Amino acid sequence: MTWFRAFDKASWELRFWRKTNLRFNQDEFGMTRIKYISWFKDMCLRFSRCDGAQRFCNLILITSSIFIALDFKNKVLDDIVYKPRREKERLDIIDMNNKAKESLFYNRFGANSRPLRSIDDFVTFLMSPEAIENVTDFIGAPEPSSATDDVMKGLDTWMTDEDRKMIDYYNRSKSKGHH
C-alpha cells in the first residue's frame, strides 16, 4: 500500500493554529446541524465548547423537567384533581364493607369463613377489603386454627369471653406491629 491511497485530498485545505483545526465544523454531525446559527445556538456552543457537553446538558434538563412536572403533579394536582376521587373511593370501600357485614356469613371469630356459599357472596367478599383482611388475619393467627381443629375433632363449639379477648388482643397487637 502506498501513501497516496490513504491520503485524503479534503485534508489539504486544513488550517492549523496551535494544534487546533480552524476549519473544523463542530456542528457537522451534531444535533443542531440542520438549523441555522442563531445567537442562542452560538452562545450555547461557546459555553459548552462541543456538541457532547451540550447533549449531556439537554439530557439533564429534560430529566429534571420530568421530575419537576411529577413533583408538581404530586403536590398541586393531587389536591385539586385526585382528592375528590380518593374521597369517593373511600366512601365506596366503606359502603362495600357495610354491605359485606350485612350479607356475608361471619363465624364466631369475626371472619368470613364461607365466602363461596353463593356467587353473590363471593363477589361481595372480593369487593370488601375488610372482609379479605379479616379472613387473612383469621388464617394467620395460630389460636383460631387450633380452636377450629378442636371443632373438627368434635370438641366444644362455643366461644368464651377469653377467646374473644384473645382474638381482639391479636388484632390490636398486629395493628401495632408487635407480632
C-alpha positions as CSV (number, residue, x, y, z in Angstrom):
1,M,0.0,0.0,0.0
2,T,1.4,3.4,-0.9
3,W,1.0,6.6,1.0
4,F,-1.3,8.4,-1.6
5,R,-4.0,5.8,-1.4
6,A,-4.6,6.6,2.3
7,F,-4.2,10.3,1.8
8,D,-7.4,12.3,1.8
9,K,-7.5,15.3,-0.5
10,A,-10.0,17.1,1.7
11,S,-7.4,17.5,4.3
12,W,-5.2,19.6,2.0
13,E,-7.1,22.8,2.9
14,L,-7.0,22.3,6.7
15,R,-5.6,25.3,8.6
16,F,-4.0,24.6,11.9
17,W,-3.1,27.2,14.5
18,R,-1.6,26.0,17.8
19,K,-2.6,22.4,17.0
20,T,-6.2,23.4,16.5
21,N,-8.1,22.8,13.3
22,L,-9.6,26.2,12.4
23,R,-11.8,24.8,9.7
24,F,-13.4,22.1,11.7
25,N,-17.2,22.5,11.8
26,Q,-18.3,21.3,15.2
27,D,-21.9,21.1,14.2
28,E,-21.4,19.0,11.1
29,F,-22.8,15.8,12.7
30,G,-24.3,17.3,15.8
31,M,-27.8,17.7,17.0
32,T,-28.2,21.2,15.6
33,R,-26.7,20.7,12.2
34,I,-30.0,21.2,10.3
35,K,-30.7,24.5,12.0
36,Y,-29.3,27.9,11.2
37,I,-26.8,29.5,13.6
38,S,-28.7,31.8,15.9
39,W,-27.3,33.9,18.7
40,F,-28.6,31.4,21.2
41,K,-27.1,28.4,19.5
42,D,-23.8,30.3,19.1
43,M,-23.9,31.2,22.8
44,C,-24.7,27.6,23.8
45,L,-21.9,26.2,21.7
46,R,-19.5,28.8,23.1
47,F,-20.4,27.7,26.7
48,S,-20.2,24.0,26.0
49,R,-17.3,24.1,23.5
50,C,-18.6,20.9,21.9
51,D,-21.7,19.1,21.0
52,G,-21.3,16.2,23.5
53,A,-21.4,18.6,26.5
54,Q,-24.5,20.3,25.0
55,R,-26.2,16.9,24.6
56,F,-25.4,16.0,28.2
57,C,-26.9,19.3,29.4
58,N,-30.0,18.7,27.4
59,L,-30.3,15.2,28.9
60,I,-30.0,16.7,32.4
61,L,-32.6,19.4,31.6
62,I,-35.1,17.0,30.2
63,T,-34.7,14.6,33.1
64,S,-35.0,17.4,35.7
65,S,-38.0,18.8,33.9
66,I,-39.8,15.4,34.1
67,F,-39.0,15.2,37.9
68,I,-40.3,18.8,38.4
69,A,-43.5,18.0,36.5
70,L,-44.1,14.9,38.6
71,D,-43.4,16.8,41.8
72,F,-45.9,19.5,40.7
73,K,-48.5,16.7,40.0
74,N,-48.0,15.2,43.4
75,K,-48.2,18.4,45.3
76,V,-50.6,20.6,43.4
77,L,-52.8,18.4,41.2
78,D,-53.4,15.8,43.8
79,D,-55.4,18.2,45.9
80,I,-57.3,19.6,43.0
81,V,-58.0,16.5,40.8
82,Y,-57.4,13.4,42.8
83,K,-58.6,14.3,46.3
84,P,-62.3,14.1,45.4
85,R,-61.8,10.9,43.6
86,R,-60.0,9.4,46.6
87,E,-62.8,10.5,48.9
88,K,-65.3,8.9,46.7
89,E,-63.3,5.6,46.6
90,R,-63.0,5.7,50.4
91,L,-66.8,6.1,50.7
92,D,-67.3,3.2,48.2
93,I,-65.0,1.0,50.3
94,I,-66.9,1.8,53.5
95,D,-70.2,1.0,51.7
96,M,-68.8,-2.3,50.4
97,N,-67.6,-3.2,53.9
98,N,-71.0,-2.4,55.4
99,K,-72.7,-4.5,52.7
100,A,-70.3,-7.4,53.4
101,K,-71.1,-7.2,57.1
102,E,-74.8,-7.3,56.4
103,S,-74.9,-10.1,53.8
104,L,-71.9,-12.4,54.5
105,F,-71.7,-15.3,57.0
106,Y,-69.2,-14.5,59.8
107,N,-68.0,-17.1,62.2
108,R,-67.6,-16.7,65.9
109,F,-64.1,-15.3,65.4
110,G,-65.4,-12.4,63.2
111,A,-64.0,-13.8,59.9
112,N,-65.9,-14.8,56.8
113,S,-65.2,-18.5,56.7
114,R,-67.7,-19.3,53.9
115,P,-67.2,-16.8,51.0
116,L,-68.1,-19.5,48.4
117,R,-71.6,-20.1,49.8
118,S,-73.0,-18.4,46.6
119,I,-71.6,-16.4,43.8
120,D,-73.2,-13.2,45.1
121,D,-71.4,-13.8,48.5
122,F,-68.2,-14.4,46.7
123,V,-68.4,-11.2,44.6
124,T,-69.3,-9.2,47.8
125,F,-66.4,-10.8,49.6
126,L,-64.0,-9.9,46.8
127,M,-65.2,-6.3,46.8
128,S,-64.8,-5.8,50.5
129,P,-61.2,-5.2,51.6
130,E,-62.1,-5.5,55.3
131,A,-63.6,-9.0,54.8
132,I,-60.5,-10.1,53.0
133,E,-58.3,-8.7,55.8
134,N,-60.4,-10.4,58.4
135,V,-60.0,-13.8,56.6
136,T,-56.2,-13.4,56.3
137,D,-56.0,-12.5,60.0
138,F,-58.1,-15.5,60.8
139,I,-55.9,-17.8,58.7
140,G,-52.7,-16.3,60.0
141,A,-53.4,-16.3,63.7
142,P,-52.4,-19.6,65.4
143,E,-55.1,-19.6,68.1
144,P,-58.2,-19.7,65.8
145,S,-56.7,-22.5,63.8
146,S,-56.2,-24.6,67.0
147,A,-59.8,-23.8,68.0
148,T,-61.1,-24.9,64.6
149,D,-59.0,-28.0,64.9
150,D,-60.8,-28.7,68.2
151,V,-64.1,-28.2,66.4
152,M,-63.1,-30.6,63.7
153,K,-62.2,-33.2,66.4
154,G,-65.7,-32.8,67.8
155,L,-64.8,-30.7,70.9
156,D,-66.5,-27.6,72.2
157,T,-68.1,-25.3,69.6
158,W,-68.8,-22.3,71.8
159,M,-66.5,-19.3,72.2
160,T,-65.8,-17.9,75.6
161,D,-65.1,-14.3,76.5
162,E,-61.5,-15.2,77.0
163,D,-61.4,-16.5,73.4
164,R,-62.9,-13.2,72.1
165,K,-60.4,-11.2,74.2
166,M,-57.6,-13.3,72.7
167,I,-58.7,-12.5,69.2
168,D,-59.1,-8.8,69.9
169,Y,-55.7,-8.8,71.6
170,Y,-54.2,-10.4,68.5
171,N,-55.8,-7.9,66.1
172,R,-54.6,-5.0,68.3
173,S,-51.1,-6.3,68.5
174,K,-51.0,-6.9,64.8
175,S,-52.0,-3.4,64.0
176,K,-49.4,-2.0,66.4
177,G,-46.7,-4.1,64.7
178,H,-45.8,-6.2,67.8
179,H,-46.4,-9.5,66.2
